[in-house]
Every structure is written in structure tokens, then in C-alpha cells.
């Protein structure tokens, strides 16, 4: 993890596809381990506690957590862009200032989320029309998980700093260790101590703390310009303002995603506990694709950020084209595999045949359209790397979020079937991808002067 300042930076100088994949795979595996936190919780409670517990862990409570974390991680992504651009330009003082400001933001954001989550958990669950038989467990799970928001933000911001300077392996190692802790504690708290939903929530919180300590210690011991000195952690006004300017649109985009998903989950809740459990089971399998694609998005954002900072504009466009091609092929292959084996994977979460049948139906409706989302994630990631976040956020807000919400309120009441909900996803992906392609074609020459 140590950086020698004069070594060749393969992101700005190496073969693009090799560098991109070398950077991508650790990010993907790290994201996989991060997803396993909640997935392991769902598997354990689904198998050993019951359908209601599965709905409580992965339903409304999960969407609320994603709403808060998504906003603040999106906000802190502005720091990631700033760090990567400074690093690409070899401005070491700028890197150091941005890193300390980002970590200060992590502590502040984590504290705010903890307070809000503890106080308003029941009200948020009621707004989402959470089923009565899962309300108590959902509230308990949500409050315990919110206690770990500071460690969660420290890990997310710390790992983003490491990736911004080209180190995608260390976050992977830290998450692997934390995930192992989570699995062991999940099984111990549920099978041995019979703690149910509370047990998996406590296990997740402890695992988050482990990952936070590991990444923070690693940054404190680093030798390069990104080293953290604890006494220097404080927000610098100019950098904080720049971070918010770049990151706020991305944070709002995450909120809009989460809000649209909350509205969809609220609609799903109206179909009963079995359908909620099926949505949770499908969501855990579906998340595998999103973590792969989000890893491509993070990789291209860092690639573009460093090359943009180094003013290697030709590599910016070439990197995006390579990433689009690789991600499209990956999505097609993943879709085919999931359609073949998805029904067997669902058995990890439940043995209830009714729940499984509904989950399979959802999968058949959505999975064939995965490839349509590739331009959204990759082009928006590239634009963020160049510091262009406002218009991409507007495109996403209208094409993905607003369209889905409008669909839920206008179409679903007239067509009360789970198909009416699931089909809104590929429709919104197609329209939003087209908008991103047109926008990039329009602004490319302005952002990437020859």
C-alpha cells in the first residue's frame, strides 16, 4: 500500500484494458464482501429464524439504511474526485489536505446519521407501510445498525481515498476480514445464543467497526501524500465547499435512487409478507450484478479522474470506450448465468415454495434487461471523474427515479401485479441510457479538448 512518489503510475501510463481490469477486480471483490454483510444476515435469519425475520432484515429497514449511507457516501465522492485529480497531477499537498477534509466529513456524517436513525426509525418504517408482523424486528434491526454509522462512513471514505490513489487491493483485504467476522458472529449469535434479528444486527455492527479500524490504521501508517495524521483531521472550508459542490449531486442521486426504491418497497409491502420476502431474496441475488457494475463505475471514475488531472484527455475517452465494452460483455454473460442458476440460489434464503416462485418470476422479468444499464453507470462515472456531476444527476433523477415513481402511482393501481412493478426497471434503464449517450456526445469536446 505504500506509495513511492516517483514510480510509474500505470493508470495514466499503462495499457488501458490491463490497468482497468487490474484495478477493477479488487474493487469488485471488495464490493462483493461489502454486499455480503447484509446478504449473510438475510441467509442466516431466512434459514434459521423465519420468513418474517427475512422480511425485517432485508425489507424496509435495508432500504432506509441504503438511503442514508448512499447520500453521505455520494457526498464524500467529491473528495474522491479531488484526491484522484490531485494525485494524477502529483500535487502532494493538495492530496493531503483533501484526505484530511474527507475523513473529517466521515466522522461528522456518521454522527448525524446515528442520531437521526435512532430517533426516527419507527416513524420511517411506518411511512414505508412496513407490515405489522415485521415492525418490531425491523425497528430493532434498524436501530442497532445505525449505531455503527461512524465506523461505516470511516471505512467507506477511507477505502475511497485508497482507490483514488490507485490502491484497490487494501480495501478488499479489510472487507474480507470484516466479512469473516460477520459470518462467524452471525452464526454464533443466532444459532448458539438464539438472539435472532438482534444477533445479526450486532454482528454487522461489530464487523463494520473492524473494517473501519483496519482502513484508518492503514491510512495512518501510509508513507505517501495520502497519509492521515489524526490531529490534522479537520474540514478546510475551501476544500469542503469544493467537495460538496462535486459530491452533492451524486449524494442526491443516491437519495433519489433510495427514495424510488423505498416507494417501490412500500408498494411491494402491499402484496403481503411472502412477496416482501421474495423481493428480498431476489434483491440479494440481483445485488451481485449491481456490485459488479458499480465496481466498473468506481474504476472508470478513478481512471478518468487521474488522467483528467494529468491532462491526458485522449486516455480519458479511450478508457471509457474500453470500460463500456468490457462491462457490456460482462453483463450479458452474468444475465445468462443468473437465468440458469438463479432458482437454485434462492434456496439459500428460503425453503418456502411460494416465496421462491415469486422471486423466480421477478428474476425473469428484470434480468434480461441488465445490459441496458451499462451506459448509465459507466458514462456517469466518467463524467464524475471529470468533475461534471450536476447534469448526470438530473438525467438519472428524471430517467430512473421520477419515471419509476410516476409508474408506481399511475400504473400499478390500475395493473395490480408484481409484473407492473418489475417491468418499470428495464423501461427506465433504456430511456436513461439513451439520454446519457446523447449528453456525453454533446459535451465530450468541451470537457476533453484535443
C-alpha positions as CSV (number, residue, x, y, z in Angstrom):
1,X,0.0,0.0,0.0
2,X,3.0,2.3,0.3
3,X,3.5,4.7,-2.5
4,X,6.9,5.7,-3.8
5,X,6.3,9.1,-5.3
6,X,8.4,8.7,-8.4
7,X,7.2,5.3,-9.6
8,X,5.3,4.9,-12.8
9,X,1.5,5.4,-12.4
10,X,0.0,2.6,-14.5
11,X,-3.4,4.3,-14.5
12,X,-2.1,7.3,-16.5
13,X,0.8,5.5,-18.4
14,X,0.0,1.8,-18.8
15,X,-2.1,-0.3,-21.2
16,X,-5.7,0.8,-20.6
17,X,-7.6,-2.6,-20.6
18,X,-4.9,-4.3,-18.4
19,X,-4.8,-1.4,-16.0
20,X,-8.6,-1.1,-15.9
21,X,-9.1,-4.8,-15.1
22,X,-6.3,-4.9,-12.6
23,X,-7.9,-2.0,-10.8
24,X,-11.5,-3.3,-11.3
25,X,-11.2,-6.8,-9.9
26,X,-10.2,-5.9,-6.3
27,X,-12.9,-3.3,-6.3
28,X,-15.5,-5.8,-7.4
29,X,-14.4,-8.4,-4.9
30,X,-14.3,-5.7,-2.2
31,X,-17.9,-4.6,-3.1
32,X,-18.9,-8.3,-3.0
33,X,-17.6,-8.6,0.5
34,X,-19.4,-5.4,1.5
35,X,-22.7,-6.8,0.0
36,X,-22.2,-10.0,1.9
37,X,-22.7,-8.1,5.2
38,X,-26.5,-7.8,4.6
39,X,-26.7,-11.0,2.4
40,X,-25.2,-13.2,5.2
41,X,-27.7,-11.6,7.6
42,X,-30.5,-12.5,5.3
43,X,-29.3,-16.0,4.7
44,X,-28.9,-16.7,8.4
45,X,-32.3,-15.3,9.5
46,X,-34.1,-16.7,6.5
47,X,-32.8,-20.3,7.2
48,X,-32.8,-20.3,11.0
49,X,-35.3,-17.7,12.2
50,X,-38.1,-17.5,9.5
51,X,-39.8,-15.6,6.7
52,X,-40.8,-12.7,8.9
53,X,-37.3,-12.1,10.1
54,X,-36.0,-12.3,6.5
55,X,-38.5,-9.5,5.5
56,X,-37.5,-7.5,8.6
57,X,-33.7,-7.6,7.8
58,X,-33.9,-7.1,4.1
59,X,-37.1,-5.2,3.5
60,X,-37.9,-1.6,4.7
61,X,-35.0,-1.4,7.1
62,X,-32.4,-2.2,4.5
63,X,-33.8,0.5,2.2
64,X,-33.7,3.1,4.9
65,X,-30.0,2.3,5.7
66,X,-29.2,2.5,2.0
67,X,-30.9,5.9,1.8
68,X,-28.6,7.4,4.5
69,X,-25.4,5.7,3.6
70,X,-25.9,6.3,-0.1
71,X,-26.4,10.1,0.4
72,X,-23.3,10.6,2.5
73,X,-21.1,8.2,0.5
74,X,-22.2,10.1,-2.6
75,X,-21.4,13.4,-0.9
76,X,-17.9,12.2,0.0
77,X,-17.3,11.0,-3.5
78,X,-16.5,14.7,-4.2
79,X,-13.4,14.1,-2.1
80,X,-12.5,11.0,-4.1
81,X,-12.6,13.0,-7.3
82,X,-10.5,15.8,-5.8
83,X,-7.9,13.3,-4.4
84,X,-7.6,11.4,-7.7
85,X,-7.2,14.6,-9.7
86,X,-4.5,16.0,-7.3
87,X,-2.8,12.6,-7.3
88,X,-2.8,12.4,-11.1
89,X,-1.3,15.9,-11.2
90,X,1.3,15.0,-8.5
91,X,0.2,17.8,-6.1
92,X,1.0,16.1,-2.8
93,X,-0.1,19.0,-0.6
94,X,-3.4,19.0,-2.3
95,X,-3.8,15.3,-1.8
96,X,-3.0,15.6,2.0
97,X,-5.5,18.4,2.5
98,X,-8.3,16.6,0.6
99,X,-7.7,13.4,2.6
100,X,-8.0,15.1,6.0
101,X,-11.1,17.0,5.0
102,X,-12.7,13.8,3.7
103,X,-12.1,11.9,6.9
104,X,-13.5,14.8,9.0
105,X,-16.6,14.6,6.8
106,X,-16.8,10.9,7.5
107,X,-16.9,11.4,11.3
108,X,-19.4,14.3,11.1
109,X,-21.7,12.4,8.7
110,X,-21.6,9.2,10.7
111,X,-22.6,11.0,13.9
112,X,-25.5,12.8,12.2
113,X,-26.8,9.5,10.8
114,X,-26.6,7.8,14.1
115,X,-28.7,10.4,15.9
116,X,-31.3,10.6,13.1
117,X,-31.6,6.8,12.8
118,X,-32.1,6.1,16.5
119,X,-34.7,8.8,16.9
120,X,-36.8,8.4,13.7
121,X,-36.5,4.6,13.0
122,X,-40.1,3.8,13.9
123,X,-41.6,6.7,12.0
124,X,-39.6,5.9,8.9
125,X,-40.8,2.3,9.0
126,X,-44.4,3.4,9.4
127,X,-44.1,5.7,6.4
128,X,-43.0,2.8,4.3
129,X,-46.1,0.8,5.3
130,X,-44.0,-1.9,6.9
131,X,-46.1,-5.0,7.6
132,X,-47.3,-5.2,11.2
133,X,-45.8,-8.7,11.8
134,X,-42.3,-7.4,10.9
135,X,-42.4,-3.9,12.5
136,X,-40.8,-4.8,15.9
137,X,-37.9,-6.7,14.4
138,X,-37.4,-4.1,11.7
139,X,-37.2,-1.3,14.3
140,X,-34.7,-3.3,16.4
141,X,-32.5,-4.2,13.4
142,X,-32.5,-0.6,12.2
143,X,-31.6,1.0,15.5
144,X,-28.7,-1.4,16.1
145,X,-27.3,-1.0,12.6
146,X,-27.5,2.8,12.9
147,X,-25.2,2.6,15.9
148,X,-22.4,1.7,13.5
149,X,-22.7,4.6,11.1
150,X,-19.5,6.3,12.2
151,X,-17.4,3.1,11.5
152,X,-19.3,2.6,8.3
153,X,-18.5,6.1,7.0
154,X,-14.9,5.9,8.1
155,X,-14.5,2.7,6.1
156,X,-16.3,3.9,3.0
157,X,-14.4,7.2,2.9
158,X,-11.1,5.6,3.8
159,X,-11.4,2.9,1.1
160,X,-12.4,5.6,-1.4
161,X,-9.2,7.5,-0.6
162,X,-7.1,4.4,-1.2
163,X,-8.9,3.7,-4.5
164,X,-8.5,7.3,-5.6
165,X,-4.7,6.9,-5.4
166,X,-4.8,3.6,-7.2
167,X,-4.8,1.1,-4.3
168,X,-7.9,-1.1,-4.8
169,X,-6.4,-4.2,-3.0
170,X,-6.2,-2.9,0.6
171,X,-9.9,-2.2,0.9
172,X,-10.5,-5.8,-0.4
173,X,-8.4,-7.3,2.3
174,X,-10.0,-5.2,5.0
175,X,-13.5,-6.2,3.9
176,X,-12.6,-9.8,3.6
177,X,-11.5,-9.8,7.3
178,X,-14.6,-7.9,8.4
179,X,-16.9,-10.2,6.4
180,X,-15.4,-13.3,8.0
181,X,-16.0,-11.7,11.4
182,X,-19.6,-11.0,10.4
183,X,-20.2,-14.6,9.3
184,X,-18.8,-16.1,12.4
185,X,-20.7,-13.8,14.7
186,X,-24.0,-14.2,12.8
187,X,-23.9,-17.9,13.3
188,X,-22.8,-17.6,16.9
189,X,-25.4,-15.0,17.9
190,X,-28.3,-16.8,16.1
191,X,-27.5,-20.5,16.4
192,X,-25.7,-20.5,19.8
193,X,-27.1,-17.5,21.7
194,X,-30.6,-17.5,20.0
195,X,-30.6,-13.7,19.6
196,X,-32.5,-13.7,16.2
197,X,-32.6,-10.4,14.4
198,X,-30.8,-8.6,17.1
199,X,-27.9,-11.0,16.8
200,X,-27.3,-10.4,13.0
201,X,-27.6,-6.6,13.6
202,X,-25.0,-6.7,16.3
203,X,-22.7,-8.9,14.2
204,X,-22.9,-6.5,11.3
205,X,-22.1,-3.5,13.6
206,X,-19.0,-5.2,15.0
207,X,-17.8,-6.2,11.5
208,X,-18.2,-2.6,10.4
209,X,-16.1,-1.5,13.3
210,X,-13.4,-4.0,12.3
211,X,-13.2,-2.7,8.7
212,X,-13.1,0.9,9.9
213,X,-10.2,0.3,12.3
214,X,-8.2,-1.6,9.6
215,X,-8.6,1.1,7.0
216,X,-7.9,4.0,9.4
217,X,-4.8,2.4,10.8
218,X,-3.6,1.7,7.3
219,X,-4.0,5.3,6.3
220,X,-2.2,6.5,9.5
221,X,0.7,4.2,8.6
222,X,0.9,5.1,4.9
223,X,4.2,6.7,3.6
224,X,2.7,8.7,0.7
225,X,1.0,12.0,0.5
226,X,-2.3,10.4,1.4
227,X,-1.1,9.6,5.0
228,X,-3.6,10.6,7.7
229,X,-2.3,12.4,10.8
230,X,-5.2,12.2,13.3
231,X,-4.6,15.6,14.9
232,X,-4.8,17.2,11.4
233,X,-8.3,15.8,10.7
234,X,-10.5,18.8,10.2
235,X,-12.6,20.2,7.4
236,X,-11.0,23.0,5.3
237,X,-13.6,25.5,4.2
238,X,-12.4,25.8,0.6
239,X,-12.0,22.0,0.1
240,X,-15.2,21.2,1.9
241,X,-17.1,23.6,-0.3
242,X,-15.5,22.0,-3.4
243,X,-16.2,18.5,-2.1
244,X,-19.9,19.4,-1.5
245,X,-20.1,21.1,-4.9
246,X,-18.8,17.9,-6.7
247,X,-20.3,15.3,-4.4
248,X,-23.7,16.8,-3.5
249,X,-25.3,15.9,-6.9
250,X,-24.0,12.3,-6.5
251,X,-25.4,12.2,-3.0
252,X,-28.7,13.5,-4.1
253,X,-28.7,10.9,-6.9
254,X,-28.2,8.2,-4.3
255,X,-31.1,9.6,-2.3
256,X,-33.3,9.7,-5.3
257,X,-32.4,6.1,-6.1
258,X,-33.1,5.1,-2.5
259,X,-36.4,7.1,-2.3
260,X,-37.6,5.5,-5.5
261,X,-36.7,2.1,-4.1
262,X,-38.4,3.0,-0.8
263,X,-41.6,3.9,-2.7
264,X,-41.3,0.6,-4.7
265,X,-40.8,-1.4,-1.4
266,X,-43.8,0.4,0.1
267,X,-45.8,-0.8,-2.9
268,X,-44.3,-4.3,-2.6
269,X,-45.4,-4.3,1.1
270,X,-49.0,-4.1,-0.1
271,X,-48.7,-7.5,-1.7
272,X,-48.0,-9.3,1.7
273,X,-45.1,-10.8,3.6
274,X,-44.4,-13.6,1.1
275,X,-43.9,-11.1,-1.7
276,X,-41.8,-8.9,0.5
277,X,-39.6,-11.9,1.4
278,X,-39.4,-12.8,-2.3
279,X,-38.3,-9.3,-3.2
280,X,-35.6,-9.5,-0.5
281,X,-34.4,-12.9,-1.8
282,X,-34.3,-11.6,-5.4
283,X,-32.7,-8.4,-4.3
284,X,-29.8,-10.2,-2.7
285,X,-29.1,-12.1,-6.0
286,X,-29.8,-9.1,-8.1
287,X,-27.3,-7.1,-6.0
288,X,-24.5,-9.3,-7.4
289,X,-24.9,-7.6,-10.8
290,X,-25.1,-4.1,-9.3
291,X,-21.9,-4.6,-7.3
292,X,-20.1,-5.7,-10.4
293,X,-21.4,-2.7,-12.4
294,X,-20.7,-0.3,-9.6
295,X,-17.2,-1.6,-9.4
296,X,-16.8,-0.7,-13.1
297,X,-18.2,2.8,-12.2
298,X,-15.7,3.3,-9.4
299,X,-12.8,2.1,-11.6
300,X,-13.6,4.3,-14.5
301,X,-14.2,7.3,-12.2
302,X,-10.7,6.9,-10.7
303,X,-9.1,6.2,-14.2
304,X,-10.8,9.3,-15.7
305,X,-10.0,11.4,-12.6
306,X,-6.3,10.7,-12.6
307,X,-5.9,11.0,-16.4
308,X,-8.0,14.2,-16.4
309,X,-5.8,15.6,-13.6
310,X,-2.7,14.7,-15.7
311,X,-4.4,16.3,-18.7
312,X,-4.2,13.1,-20.8
313,X,-7.6,13.7,-22.4
314,X,-7.1,11.1,-25.1
315,X,-6.8,8.3,-22.5
316,X,-10.0,9.6,-20.8
317,X,-12.1,8.8,-23.8
318,X,-10.3,5.6,-24.6
319,X,-10.7,4.4,-21.1
320,X,-14.5,4.9,-21.2
321,X,-14.8,3.0,-24.5
322,X,-12.8,0.1,-23.2
323,X,-14.8,0.0,-19.9
324,X,-18.1,0.2,-21.8
325,X,-17.2,-2.8,-24.0
326,X,-15.9,-4.9,-21.1
327,X,-18.9,-4.1,-18.9
328,X,-21.4,-4.9,-21.7
329,X,-20.0,-8.3,-22.3
330,X,-19.8,-9.0,-18.5
331,X,-23.5,-8.0,-18.1
332,X,-24.7,-10.3,-20.9
333,X,-22.7,-13.3,-19.5
334,X,-23.9,-12.6,-16.0
335,X,-27.5,-12.4,-17.1
336,X,-27.3,-15.7,-18.9
337,X,-25.8,-17.4,-15.9
338,X,-28.3,-16.0,-13.4
339,X,-31.2,-17.1,-15.5
340,X,-29.8,-20.6,-15.5
341,X,-28.9,-21.0,-11.8
342,X,-30.9,-18.2,-10.0
343,X,-33.7,-20.5,-8.9
344,X,-31.2,-22.7,-7.1
345,X,-29.5,-19.7,-5.4
346,X,-32.9,-18.6,-3.9
347,X,-32.8,-21.7,-1.8
348,X,-30.1,-20.1,0.2
349,X,-32.6,-17.7,1.6
350,X,-35.8,-19.6,1.9
351,X,-37.4,-23.1,1.6
352,X,-40.9,-21.6,1.2
353,X,-42.0,-22.6,-2.3
354,X,-44.5,-19.7,-2.7
355,X,-41.7,-17.2,-1.9
356,X,-39.4,-18.9,-4.4
357,X,-42.0,-18.9,-7.2
358,X,-42.5,-15.1,-6.8
359,X,-38.7,-14.5,-6.7
360,X,-38.2,-16.5,-9.9
361,X,-41.0,-14.5,-11.6
362,X,-39.2,-11.3,-10.7
363,X,-35.9,-12.6,-12.0
364,X,-37.4,-13.5,-15.4
365,X,-38.9,-10.0,-15.8
366,X,-35.8,-8.0,-14.9
367,X,-32.5,-9.9,-15.6
368,X,-32.7,-9.9,-19.4
369,X,-32.5,-6.1,-19.4
370,X,-29.3,-5.7,-17.3
371,X,-27.2,-4.7,-20.2
372,X,-29.3,-1.6,-20.7
373,X,-28.0,-0.1,-17.5
374,X,-24.3,-0.3,-18.6
375,X,-24.1,3.2,-20.2
376,X,-25.7,4.8,-17.2
377,X,-23.1,3.6,-14.7
378,X,-20.0,3.9,-16.9
379,X,-20.7,7.3,-18.6
380,X,-21.9,8.9,-15.3
381,X,-18.8,7.5,-13.6
382,X,-16.5,9.0,-16.3
383,X,-18.3,12.4,-16.0
384,X,-17.9,12.4,-12.2
385,X,-14.2,11.8,-12.7
386,X,-14.0,14.9,-14.8
387,X,-16.0,16.9,-12.1
388,X,-19.2,17.0,-14.2
389,X,-21.9,15.8,-11.7
390,X,-25.0,18.1,-11.9
391,X,-26.4,17.2,-15.4
392,X,-25.8,13.5,-14.9
393,X,-27.7,13.7,-11.6
394,X,-30.6,15.4,-13.4
395,X,-30.7,12.8,-16.1
396,X,-30.7,10.0,-13.5
397,X,-33.3,11.7,-11.4
398,X,-35.7,12.1,-14.3
399,X,-35.0,8.9,-16.2
400,X,-34.7,6.4,-13.3
401,X,-36.2,7.9,-10.2
402,X,-39.0,10.1,-11.4
403,X,-40.2,7.7,-14.1
404,X,-40.4,4.8,-11.6
405,X,-42.2,6.8,-9.0
406,X,-44.7,8.1,-11.6
407,X,-45.1,4.5,-12.8
408,X,-45.9,3.2,-9.3
409,X,-48.5,5.9,-8.7
410,X,-50.1,5.9,-12.2
411,X,-49.8,2.3,-13.5
412,X,-49.6,-0.1,-10.5
413,X,-53.0,0.9,-9.0
414,X,-54.6,0.1,-12.4
415,X,-52.4,-3.0,-13.0
416,X,-52.0,-4.6,-9.6
417,X,-49.5,-7.3,-10.4
418,X,-45.8,-7.7,-9.4
419,X,-45.0,-7.6,-13.2
420,X,-46.3,-4.0,-13.2
421,X,-43.5,-3.1,-10.7
422,X,-40.6,-5.1,-12.1
423,X,-41.1,-4.0,-15.8
424,X,-40.6,-0.4,-14.8
425,X,-36.9,-1.2,-14.3
426,X,-35.8,-2.1,-17.8
427,X,-38.0,0.6,-19.3
428,X,-36.3,3.3,-17.2
429,X,-32.8,1.8,-18.0
430,X,-33.4,2.1,-21.7
431,X,-34.6,5.7,-21.7
432,X,-31.9,6.9,-19.3
433,X,-29.1,5.1,-21.2
434,X,-30.1,6.9,-24.4
435,X,-30.1,10.2,-22.5
436,X,-26.6,9.6,-21.2
437,X,-25.2,8.7,-24.6
438,X,-26.6,11.8,-26.2
439,X,-25.4,14.0,-23.4
440,X,-21.8,12.6,-23.5
441,X,-21.7,13.1,-27.3
442,X,-22.7,16.7,-26.8
443,X,-20.2,17.7,-24.1
444,X,-17.3,15.5,-25.0
445,X,-15.4,18.1,-27.0
446,X,-15.9,20.7,-24.2
447,X,-14.7,18.5,-21.4
448,X,-11.9,16.8,-23.5
449,X,-10.2,19.4,-25.6
450,X,-7.9,18.0,-28.3
